[in-house]
Amino acid sequence: MDVIEPRWRTATRSSSNGGDCVEVADNLSGRVLVRDSKDRVGGTLTFTPEVWRAFVAAQK
């Protein structure tokens, strides 16, 4: 079986602060992955889509 790497993305505003932000990706198991853009090998947090949407809504 082939391993498909997540497609990481950053906020459109991340370039205005030097790129220091989090990266987010959806993976094939229906989870949302989050990591630090400055330390990509330092670990990844995993959330359900519902929890991630609630977090994003609370930040607005």
CHARMM internal coordinates of N, CA and C (Angstrom, degrees):
IC EDIT
DIST 1 N 1 CA 1.4541
DIST 1 CA 1 C 1.5241
ANGL 1 N 1 CA 1 C 109.35
DIST 1 C 2 N 1.3179
ANGL 1 CA 1 C 2 N 116.24
DIHE 1 N 1 CA 1 C 2 N 135.11
DIST 2 N 2 CA 1.4586
ANGL 1 C 2 N 2 CA 121.82
DIHE 1 CA 1 C 2 N 2 CA 177.92
DIST 2 CA 2 C 1.5194
ANGL 2 N 2 CA 2 C 110.19
DIHE 1 C 2 N 2 CA 2 C -79.17
DIST 2 C 3 N 1.3201
ANGL 2 CA 2 C 3 N 116.01
DIHE 2 N 2 CA 2 C 3 N 140.88
DIST 3 N 3 CA 1.4579
ANGL 2 C 3 N 3 CA 121.66
DIHE 2 CA 2 C 3 N 3 CA 175.50
DIST 3 CA 3 C 1.5211
ANGL 3 N 3 CA 3 C 107.86
DIHE 2 C 3 N 3 CA 3 C -93.27
DIST 3 C 4 N 1.3107
ANGL 3 CA 3 C 4 N 116.60
DIHE 3 N 3 CA 3 C 4 N 125.40
DIST 4 N 4 CA 1.4644
ANGL 3 C 4 N 4 CA 121.47
DIHE 3 CA 3 C 4 N 4 CA 178.77
DIST 4 CA 4 C 1.5196
ANGL 4 N 4 CA 4 C 108.46
DIHE 3 C 4 N 4 CA 4 C -101.15
DIST 4 C 5 N 1.3089
ANGL 4 CA 4 C 5 N 115.35
DIHE 4 N 4 CA 4 C 5 N 121.90
DIST 5 N 5 CA 1.4594
ANGL 4 C 5 N 5 CA 121.05
DIHE 4 CA 4 C 5 N 5 CA -179.85
DIST 5 CA 5 C 1.5310
ANGL 5 N 5 CA 5 C 109.83
DIHE 4 C 5 N 5 CA 5 C -72.95
DIST 5 C 6 N 1.3303
ANGL 5 CA 5 C 6 N 116.81
DIHE 5 N 5 CA 5 C 6 N 144.36
DIST 6 N 6 CA 1.4706
ANGL 5 C 6 N 6 CA 119.67
DIHE 5 CA 5 C 6 N 6 CA 176.34
DIST 6 CA 6 C 1.5187
ANGL 6 N 6 CA 6 C 110.81
DIHE 5 C 6 N 6 CA 6 C -64.57
DIST 6 C 7 N 1.3073
ANGL 6 CA 6 C 7 N 116.42
DIHE 6 N 6 CA 6 C 7 N 151.43
DIST 7 N 7 CA 1.4725
ANGL 6 C 7 N 7 CA 121.97
DIHE 6 CA 6 C 7 N 7 CA 175.24
DIST 7 CA 7 C 1.5236
ANGL 7 N 7 CA 7 C 107.50
DIHE 6 C 7 N 7 CA 7 C -95.85
DIST 7 C 8 N 1.3215
ANGL 7 CA 7 C 8 N 115.63
DIHE 7 N 7 CA 7 C 8 N 98.79
DIST 8 N 8 CA 1.4566
ANGL 7 C 8 N 8 CA 121.81
DIHE 7 CA 7 C 8 N 8 CA -177.09
DIST 8 CA 8 C 1.5148
ANGL 8 N 8 CA 8 C 109.94
DIHE 7 C 8 N 8 CA 8 C -76.10
DIST 8 C 9 N 1.3355
ANGL 8 CA 8 C 9 N 115.77
DIHE 8 N 8 CA 8 C 9 N 144.55
DIST 9 N 9 CA 1.4625
ANGL 8 C 9 N 9 CA 121.61
DIHE 8 CA 8 C 9 N 9 CA 176.89
DIST 9 CA 9 C 1.5285
ANGL 9 N 9 CA 9 C 108.74
DIHE 8 C 9 N 9 CA 9 C -140.52
DIST 9 C 10 N 1.3178
ANGL 9 CA 9 C 10 N 114.90
DIHE 9 N 9 CA 9 C 10 N 154.39
DIST 10 N 10 CA 1.4616
ANGL 9 C 10 N 10 CA 121.18
DIHE 9 CA 9 C 10 N 10 CA 176.81
DIST 10 CA 10 C 1.5244
ANGL 10 N 10 CA 10 C 108.33
DIHE 9 C 10 N 10 CA 10 C -120.35
DIST 10 C 11 N 1.3025
ANGL 10 CA 10 C 11 N 115.45
DIHE 10 N 10 CA 10 C 11 N 165.83
DIST 11 N 11 CA 1.4603
ANGL 10 C 11 N 11 CA 120.37
DIHE 10 CA 10 C 11 N 11 CA 177.30
DIST 11 CA 11 C 1.5235
ANGL 11 N 11 CA 11 C 109.82
DIHE 10 C 11 N 11 CA 11 C -65.21
DIST 11 C 12 N 1.3085
ANGL 11 CA 11 C 12 N 116.03
DIHE 11 N 11 CA 11 C 12 N 148.77
DIST 12 N 12 CA 1.4629
ANGL 11 C 12 N 12 CA 119.74
DIHE 11 CA 11 C 12 N 12 CA 178.88
DIST 12 CA 12 C 1.5182
ANGL 12 N 12 CA 12 C 112.05
DIHE 11 C 12 N 12 CA 12 C -62.65
DIST 12 C 13 N 1.3113
ANGL 12 CA 12 C 13 N 117.69
DIHE 12 N 12 CA 12 C 13 N -25.33
DIST 13 N 13 CA 1.4696
ANGL 12 C 13 N 13 CA 121.46
DIHE 12 CA 12 C 13 N 13 CA 178.85
DIST 13 CA 13 C 1.5250
ANGL 13 N 13 CA 13 C 113.22
DIHE 12 C 13 N 13 CA 13 C -84.02
DIST 13 C 14 N 1.3082
ANGL 13 CA 13 C 14 N 118.31
DIHE 13 N 13 CA 13 C 14 N -3.17
DIST 14 N 14 CA 1.4649
ANGL 13 C 14 N 14 CA 119.82
DIHE 13 CA 13 C 14 N 14 CA -175.54
DIST 14 CA 14 C 1.5174
ANGL 14 N 14 CA 14 C 112.47
DIHE 13 C 14 N 14 CA 14 C -63.68
DIST 14 C 15 N 1.3306
ANGL 14 CA 14 C 15 N 118.73
DIHE 14 N 14 CA 14 C 15 N -28.50
DIST 15 N 15 CA 1.4629
ANGL 14 C 15 N 15 CA 120.01
DIHE 14 CA 14 C 15 N 15 CA 179.29
DIST 15 CA 15 C 1.5199
ANGL 15 N 15 CA 15 C 111.92
DIHE 14 C 15 N 15 CA 15 C -69.78
DIST 15 C 16 N 1.3338
ANGL 15 CA 15 C 16 N 117.92
DIHE 15 N 15 CA 15 C 16 N -21.63
DIST 16 N 16 CA 1.4642
ANGL 15 C 16 N 16 CA 120.29
DIHE 15 CA 15 C 16 N 16 CA -179.52
DIST 16 CA 16 C 1.5276
ANGL 16 N 16 CA 16 C 112.53
DIHE 15 C 16 N 16 CA 16 C -76.82
DIST 16 C 17 N 1.3349
ANGL 16 CA 16 C 17 N 117.71
DIHE 16 N 16 CA 16 C 17 N -16.05
DIST 17 N 17 CA 1.4705
ANGL 16 C 17 N 17 CA 119.56
DIHE 16 CA 16 C 17 N 17 CA 178.85
DIST 17 CA 17 C 1.5283
ANGL 17 N 17 CA 17 C 111.27
DIHE 16 C 17 N 17 CA 17 C -114.30
DIST 17 C 18 N 1.3218
ANGL 17 CA 17 C 18 N 116.62
DIHE 17 N 17 CA 17 C 18 N 24.28
DIST 18 N 18 CA 1.4549
ANGL 17 C 18 N 18 CA 120.57
DIHE 17 CA 17 C 18 N 18 CA 177.88
DIST 18 CA 18 C 1.5115
ANGL 18 N 18 CA 18 C 114.05
DIHE 17 C 18 N 18 CA 18 C 83.93
DIST 18 C 19 N 1.3234
ANGL 18 CA 18 C 19 N 118.18
DIHE 18 N 18 CA 18 C 19 N 8.14
DIST 19 N 19 CA 1.4514
ANGL 18 C 19 N 19 CA 121.45
DIHE 18 CA 18 C 19 N 19 CA 178.61
DIST 19 CA 19 C 1.5138
ANGL 19 N 19 CA 19 C 114.05
DIHE 18 C 19 N 19 CA 19 C 83.75
DIST 19 C 20 N 1.3301
ANGL 19 CA 19 C 20 N 118.00
DIHE 19 N 19 CA 19 C 20 N 6.53
DIST 20 N 20 CA 1.4610
ANGL 19 C 20 N 20 CA 121.25
DIHE 19 CA 19 C 20 N 20 CA -179.86
DIST 20 CA 20 C 1.5223
ANGL 20 N 20 CA 20 C 109.25
DIHE 19 C 20 N 20 CA 20 C -83.97
DIST 20 C 21 N 1.3043
ANGL 20 CA 20 C 21 N 116.17
DIHE 20 N 20 CA 20 C 21 N 96.63
DIST 21 N 21 CA 1.4594
ANGL 20 C 21 N 21 CA 119.38
DIHE 20 CA 20 C 21 N 21 CA -178.37
DIST 21 CA 21 C 1.5203
ANGL 21 N 21 CA 21 C 108.95
DIHE 20 C 21 N 21 CA 21 C -159.73
DIST 21 C 22 N 1.2862
ANGL 21 CA 21 C 22 N 116.25
DIHE 21 N 21 CA 21 C 22 N -167.20
DIST 22 N 22 CA 1.4574
ANGL 21 C 22 N 22 CA 121.06
DIHE 21 CA 21 C 22 N 22 CA 175.63
DIST 22 CA 22 C 1.5192
ANGL 22 N 22 CA 22 C 109.37
DIHE 21 C 22 N 22 CA 22 C -99.29
DIST 22 C 23 N 1.3130
ANGL 22 CA 22 C 23 N 114.63
DIHE 22 N 22 CA 22 C 23 N 156.41
DIST 23 N 23 CA 1.4557
ANGL 22 C 23 N 23 CA 121.94
DIHE 22 CA 22 C 23 N 23 CA 173.49
DIST 23 CA 23 C 1.5226
ANGL 23 N 23 CA 23 C 107.26
DIHE 22 C 23 N 23 CA 23 C -113.87
DIST 23 C 24 N 1.3142
ANGL 23 CA 23 C 24 N 116.07
DIHE 23 N 23 CA 23 C 24 N 146.12
DIST 24 N 24 CA 1.4550
ANGL 23 C 24 N 24 CA 122.01
DIHE 23 CA 23 C 24 N 24 CA -176.78
DIST 24 CA 24 C 1.5258
ANGL 24 N 24 CA 24 C 108.37
DIHE 23 C 24 N 24 CA 24 C -128.01
DIST 24 C 25 N 1.3350
ANGL 24 CA 24 C 25 N 116.35
DIHE 24 N 24 CA 24 C 25 N 143.09
DIST 25 N 25 CA 1.4673
ANGL 24 C 25 N 25 CA 121.16
DIHE 24 CA 24 C 25 N 25 CA 175.78
DIST 25 CA 25 C 1.5195
ANGL 25 N 25 CA 25 C 109.15
DIHE 24 C 25 N 25 CA 25 C -146.51
DIST 25 C 26 N 1.3099
ANGL 25 CA 25 C 26 N 115.44
DIHE 25 N 25 CA 25 C 26 N 148.42
DIST 26 N 26 CA 1.4575
ANGL 25 C 26 N 26 CA 120.95
DIHE 25 CA 25 C 26 N 26 CA 170.53
DIST 26 CA 26 C 1.5257
ANGL 26 N 26 CA 26 C 106.35
DIHE 25 C 26 N 26 CA 26 C -96.14
DIST 26 C 27 N 1.3329
ANGL 26 CA 26 C 27 N 116.80
DIHE 26 N 26 CA 26 C 27 N 140.63
DIST 27 N 27 CA 1.4621
ANGL 26 C 27 N 27 CA 117.60
DIHE 26 CA 26 C 27 N 27 CA 178.01
DIST 27 CA 27 C 1.5268
ANGL 27 N 27 CA 27 C 110.39
DIHE 26 C 27 N 27 CA 27 C -114.18
DIST 27 C 28 N 1.2950
ANGL 27 CA 27 C 28 N 116.46
DIHE 27 N 27 CA 27 C 28 N 176.45
DIST 28 N 28 CA 1.4590
ANGL 27 C 28 N 28 CA 120.99
DIHE 27 CA 27 C 28 N 28 CA -173.56
DIST 28 CA 28 C 1.5197
ANGL 28 N 28 CA 28 C 114.11
DIHE 27 C 28 N 28 CA 28 C -70.12
DIST 28 C 29 N 1.3085
ANGL 28 CA 28 C 29 N 117.69
DIHE 28 N 28 CA 28 C 29 N -18.31
DIST 29 N 29 CA 1.4637
ANGL 28 C 29 N 29 CA 119.91
DIHE 28 CA 28 C 29 N 29 CA -179.93
DIST 29 CA 29 C 1.5201
ANGL 29 N 29 CA 29 C 112.11
DIHE 28 C 29 N 29 CA 29 C -88.46
DIST 29 C 30 N 1.3402
ANGL 29 CA 29 C 30 N 117.50
DIHE 29 N 29 CA 29 C 30 N 9.85
DIST 30 N 30 CA 1.4557
ANGL 29 C 30 N 30 CA 120.64
DIHE 29 CA 29 C 30 N 30 CA 177.74
DIST 30 CA 30 C 1.5116
ANGL 30 N 30 CA 30 C 114.04
DIHE 29 C 30 N 30 CA 30 C 79.98
DIST 30 C 31 N 1.3095
ANGL 30 CA 30 C 31 N 117.59
DIHE 30 N 30 CA 30 C 31 N 22.47
DIST 31 N 31 CA 1.4593
ANGL 30 C 31 N 31 CA 122.41
DIHE 30 CA 30 C 31 N 31 CA 179.00
DIST 31 CA 31 C 1.5177
ANGL 31 N 31 CA 31 C 110.24
DIHE 30 C 31 N 31 CA 31 C -108.61
DIST 31 C 32 N 1.3321
ANGL 31 CA 31 C 32 N 116.23
DIHE 31 N 31 CA 31 C 32 N 159.25
DIST 32 N 32 CA 1.4585
ANGL 31 C 32 N 32 CA 122.68
DIHE 31 CA 31 C 32 N 32 CA 174.94
DIST 32 CA 32 C 1.5237
ANGL 32 N 32 CA 32 C 106.99
DIHE 31 C 32 N 32 CA 32 C -105.78
DIST 32 C 33 N 1.3133
ANGL 32 CA 32 C 33 N 116.57
DIHE 32 N 32 CA 32 C 33 N 126.55
DIST 33 N 33 CA 1.4588
ANGL 32 C 33 N 33 CA 122.67
DIHE 32 CA 32 C 33 N 33 CA -179.43
DIST 33 CA 33 C 1.5187
ANGL 33 N 33 CA 33 C 109.17
DIHE 32 C 33 N 33 CA 33 C -103.90
DIST 33 C 34 N 1.3304
ANGL 33 CA 33 C 34 N 116.60
DIHE 33 N 33 CA 33 C 34 N 141.82
DIST 34 N 34 CA 1.4610
ANGL 33 C 34 N 34 CA 122.05
DIHE 33 CA 33 C 34 N 34 CA -179.14
DIST 34 CA 34 C 1.5282
ANGL 34 N 34 CA 34 C 107.90
DIHE 33 C 34 N 34 CA 34 C -135.98
DIST 34 C 35 N 1.3302
ANGL 34 CA 34 C 35 N 115.85
DIHE 34 N 34 CA 34 C 35 N 134.63
DIST 35 N 35 CA 1.4716
ANGL 34 C 35 N 35 CA 120.53
DIHE 34 CA 34 C 35 N 35 CA 177.35
DIST 35 CA 35 C 1.5221
ANGL 35 N 35 CA 35 C 109.96
DIHE 34 C 35 N 35 CA 35 C -144.92
DIST 35 C 36 N 1.3195
ANGL 35 CA 35 C 36 N 115.56
DIHE 35 N 35 CA 35 C 36 N 163.56
DIST 36 N 36 CA 1.4620
ANGL 35 C 36 N 36 CA 123.47
DIHE 35 CA 35 C 36 N 36 CA 178.28
DIST 36 CA 36 C 1.5211
ANGL 36 N 36 CA 36 C 108.94
DIHE 35 C 36 N 36 CA 36 C -80.81
DIST 36 C 37 N 1.3181
ANGL 36 CA 36 C 37 N 117.79
DIHE 36 N 36 CA 36 C 37 N 125.87
DIST 37 N 37 CA 1.4642
ANGL 36 C 37 N 37 CA 120.69
DIHE 36 CA 36 C 37 N 37 CA -177.91
DIST 37 CA 37 C 1.5283
ANGL 37 N 37 CA 37 C 112.52
DIHE 36 C 37 N 37 CA 37 C -67.46
DIST 37 C 38 N 1.3251
ANGL 37 CA 37 C 38 N 117.47
DIHE 37 N 37 CA 37 C 38 N -20.03
DIST 38 N 38 CA 1.4611
ANGL 37 C 38 N 38 CA 120.78
DIHE 37 CA 37 C 38 N 38 CA 179.81
DIST 38 CA 38 C 1.5264
ANGL 38 N 38 CA 38 C 112.10
DIHE 37 C 38 N 38 CA 38 C -88.16
DIST 38 C 39 N 1.3359
ANGL 38 CA 38 C 39 N 117.72
DIHE 38 N 38 CA 38 C 39 N -14.31
DIST 39 N 39 CA 1.4620
ANGL 38 C 39 N 39 CA 122.10
DIHE 38 CA 38 C 39 N 39 CA -176.53
DIST 39 CA 39 C 1.5293
ANGL 39 N 39 CA 39 C 108.51
DIHE 38 C 39 N 39 CA 39 C -143.14
DIST 39 C 40 N 1.3063
ANGL 39 CA 39 C 40 N 116.29
DIHE 39 N 39 CA 39 C 40 N 68.96
DIST 40 N 40 CA 1.4650
ANGL 39 C 40 N 40 CA 121.69
DIHE 39 CA 39 C 40 N 40 CA -172.63
DIST 40 CA 40 C 1.5166
ANGL 40 N 40 CA 40 C 114.14
DIHE 39 C 40 N 40 CA 40 C -64.72
DIST 40 C 41 N 1.3116
ANGL 40 CA 40 C 41 N 118.42
DIHE 40 N 40 CA 40 C 41 N -23.79
DIST 41 N 41 CA 1.4673
ANGL 40 C 41 N 41 CA 120.44
DIHE 40 CA 40 C 41 N 41 CA 178.50
DIST 41 CA 41 C 1.5254
ANGL 41 N 41 CA 41 C 111.76
DIHE 40 C 41 N 41 CA 41 C -95.72
DIST 41 C 42 N 1.3238
ANGL 41 CA 41 C 42 N 117.34
DIHE 41 N 41 CA 41 C 42 N 2.62
DIST 42 N 42 CA 1.4537
ANGL 41 C 42 N 42 CA 121.77
DIHE 41 CA 41 C 42 N 42 CA -175.37
DIST 42 CA 42 C 1.5134
ANGL 42 N 42 CA 42 C 115.12
DIHE 41 C 42 N 42 CA 42 C -80.41
DIST 42 C 43 N 1.3125
ANGL 42 CA 42 C 43 N 118.67
DIHE 42 N 42 CA 42 C 43 N 0.63
DIST 43 N 43 CA 1.4582
ANGL 42 C 43 N 43 CA 120.92
DIHE 42 CA 42 C 43 N 43 CA 178.57
DIST 43 CA 43 C 1.5193
ANGL 43 N 43 CA 43 C 111.59
DIHE 42 C 43 N 43 CA 43 C 126.49
DIST 43 C 44 N 1.3071
ANGL 43 CA 43 C 44 N 114.51
DIHE 43 N 43 CA 43 C 44 N 160.04
DIST 44 N 44 CA 1.4607
ANGL 43 C 44 N 44 CA 121.86
DIHE 43 CA 43 C 44 N 44 CA -178.07
DIST 44 CA 44 C 1.5150
ANGL 44 N 44 CA 44 C 109.06
DIHE 43 C 44 N 44 CA 44 C -133.57
DIST 44 C 45 N 1.3076
ANGL 44 CA 44 C 45 N 116.08
DIHE 44 N 44 CA 44 C 45 N 133.52
DIST 45 N 45 CA 1.4644
ANGL 44 C 45 N 45 CA 121.43
DIHE 44 CA 44 C 45 N 45 CA 173.13
DIST 45 CA 45 C 1.5242
ANGL 45 N 45 CA 45 C 108.30
DIHE 44 C 45 N 45 CA 45 C -90.86
DIST 45 C 46 N 1.3226
ANGL 45 CA 45 C 46 N 117.15
DIHE 45 N 45 CA 45 C 46 N 146.30
DIST 46 N 46 CA 1.4568
ANGL 45 C 46 N 46 CA 122.09
DIHE 45 CA 45 C 46 N 46 CA -178.95
DIST 46 CA 46 C 1.5182
ANGL 46 N 46 CA 46 C 109.73
DIHE 45 C 46 N 46 CA 46 C -125.38
DIST 46 C 47 N 1.3353
ANGL 46 CA 46 C 47 N 116.28
DIHE 46 N 46 CA 46 C 47 N 131.41
DIST 47 N 47 CA 1.4603
ANGL 46 C 47 N 47 CA 122.63
DIHE 46 CA 46 C 47 N 47 CA -178.77
DIST 47 CA 47 C 1.5199
ANGL 47 N 47 CA 47 C 109.98
DIHE 46 C 47 N 47 CA 47 C -130.54
DIST 47 C 48 N 1.3205
ANGL 47 CA 47 C 48 N 116.28
DIHE 47 N 47 CA 47 C 48 N 156.12
DIST 48 N 48 CA 1.4588
ANGL 47 C 48 N 48 CA 119.35
DIHE 47 CA 47 C 48 N 48 CA 168.81
DIST 48 CA 48 C 1.5248
ANGL 48 N 48 CA 48 C 107.06
DIHE 47 C 48 N 48 CA 48 C -75.51
DIST 48 C 49 N 1.3211
ANGL 48 CA 48 C 49 N 118.12
DIHE 48 N 48 CA 48 C 49 N 155.83
DIST 49 N 49 CA 1.4679
ANGL 48 C 49 N 49 CA 119.65
DIHE 48 CA 48 C 49 N 49 CA 178.58
DIST 49 CA 49 C 1.5262
ANGL 49 N 49 CA 49 C 112.39
DIHE 48 C 49 N 49 CA 49 C -58.48
DIST 49 C 50 N 1.3234
ANGL 49 CA 49 C 50 N 117.91
DIHE 49 N 49 CA 49 C 50 N -36.28
DIST 50 N 50 CA 1.4650
ANGL 49 C 50 N 50 CA 121.04
DIHE 49 CA 49 C 50 N 50 CA -179.56
DIST 50 CA 50 C 1.5254
ANGL 50 N 50 CA 50 C 111.59
DIHE 49 C 50 N 50 CA 50 C -64.77
DIST 50 C 51 N 1.3142
ANGL 50 CA 50 C 51 N 116.06
DIHE 50 N 50 CA 50 C 51 N -44.27
DIST 51 N 51 CA 1.4715
ANGL 50 C 51 N 51 CA 119.99
DIHE 50 CA 50 C 51 N 51 CA 179.11
DIST 51 CA 51 C 1.5236
ANGL 51 N 51 CA 51 C 110.28
DIHE 50 C 51 N 51 CA 51 C -65.77
DIST 51 C 52 N 1.3347
ANGL 51 CA 51 C 52 N 117.95
DIHE 51 N 51 CA 51 C 52 N -40.87
DIST 52 N 52 CA 1.4593
ANGL 51 C 52 N 52 CA 121.09
DIHE 51 CA 51 C 52 N 52 CA 179.27
DIST 52 CA 52 C 1.5321
ANGL 52 N 52 CA 52 C 110.92
DIHE 51 C 52 N 52 CA 52 C -63.31
DIST 52 C 53 N 1.3421
ANGL 52 CA 52 C 53 N 117.34
DIHE 52 N 52 CA 52 C 53 N -44.30
DIST 53 N 53 CA 1.4660
ANGL 52 C 53 N 53 CA 120.07
DIHE 52 CA 52 C 53 N 53 CA 178.75
DIST 53 CA 53 C 1.5242
ANGL 53 N 53 CA 53 C 110.53
DIHE 52 C 53 N 53 CA 53 C -61.57
DIST 53 C 54 N 1.3165
ANGL 53 CA 53 C 54 N 118.33
DIHE 53 N 53 CA 53 C 54 N -40.07
DIST 54 N 54 CA 1.4708
ANGL 53 C 54 N 54 CA 121.43
DIHE 53 CA 53 C 54 N 54 CA 178.29
DIST 54 CA 54 C 1.5282
ANGL 54 N 54 CA 54 C 110.58
DIHE 53 C 54 N 54 CA 54 C -64.16
DIST 54 C 55 N 1.3188
ANGL 54 CA 54 C 55 N 117.15
DIHE 54 N 54 CA 54 C 55 N -41.10
DIST 55 N 55 CA 1.4567
ANGL 54 C 55 N 55 CA 120.92
DIHE 54 CA 54 C 55 N 55 CA 178.14
DIST 55 CA 55 C 1.5307
ANGL 55 N 55 CA 55 C 110.98
DIHE 54 C 55 N 55 CA 55 C -62.42
DIST 55 C 56 N 1.3268
ANGL 55 CA 55 C 56 N 116.30
DIHE 55 N 55 CA 55 C 56 N -48.17
DIST 56 N 56 CA 1.4677
ANGL 55 C 56 N 56 CA 120.79
DIHE 55 CA 55 C 56 N 56 CA -179.28
DIST 56 CA 56 C 1.5337
ANGL 56 N 56 CA 56 C 109.91
DIHE 55 C 56 N 56 CA 56 C -62.11
DIST 56 C 57 N 1.3161
ANGL 56 CA 56 C 57 N 117.75
DIHE 56 N 56 CA 56 C 57 N -43.25
DIST 57 N 57 CA 1.4692
ANGL 56 C 57 N 57 CA 121.19
DIHE 56 CA 56 C 57 N 57 CA 179.46
DIST 57 CA 57 C 1.5324
ANGL 57 N 57 CA 57 C 111.02
DIHE 56 C 57 N 57 CA 57 C -61.89
DIST 57 C 58 N 1.3195
ANGL 57 CA 57 C 58 N 117.17
DIHE 57 N 57 CA 57 C 58 N -37.86
DIST 58 N 58 CA 1.4629
ANGL 57 C 58 N 58 CA 120.55
DIHE 57 CA 57 C 58 N 58 CA -179.33
DIST 58 CA 58 C 1.5298
ANGL 58 N 58 CA 58 C 111.90
DIHE 57 C 58 N 58 CA 58 C -69.72
DIST 58 C 59 N 1.3401
ANGL 58 CA 58 C 59 N 117.47
DIHE 58 N 58 CA 58 C 59 N -23.43
DIST 59 N 59 CA 1.4522
ANGL 58 C 59 N 59 CA 120.95
DIHE 58 CA 58 C 59 N 59 CA -179.14
DIST 59 CA 59 C 1.5245
ANGL 59 N 59 CA 59 C 113.50
DIHE 58 C 59 N 59 CA 59 C -82.77
DIST 59 C 60 N 1.3172
ANGL 59 CA 59 C 60 N 116.33
DIHE 59 N 59 CA 59 C 60 N -16.24
DIST 60 N 60 CA 1.4771
ANGL 59 C 60 N 60 CA 120.44
DIHE 59 CA 59 C 60 N 60 CA -177.79
DIST 60 CA 60 C 1.4970
ANGL 60 N 60 CA 60 C 112.39
DIHE 59 C 60 N 60 CA 60 C -77.62
END
COOR INIT
IC SEED 1 N 1 CA 1 C
IC BUILD
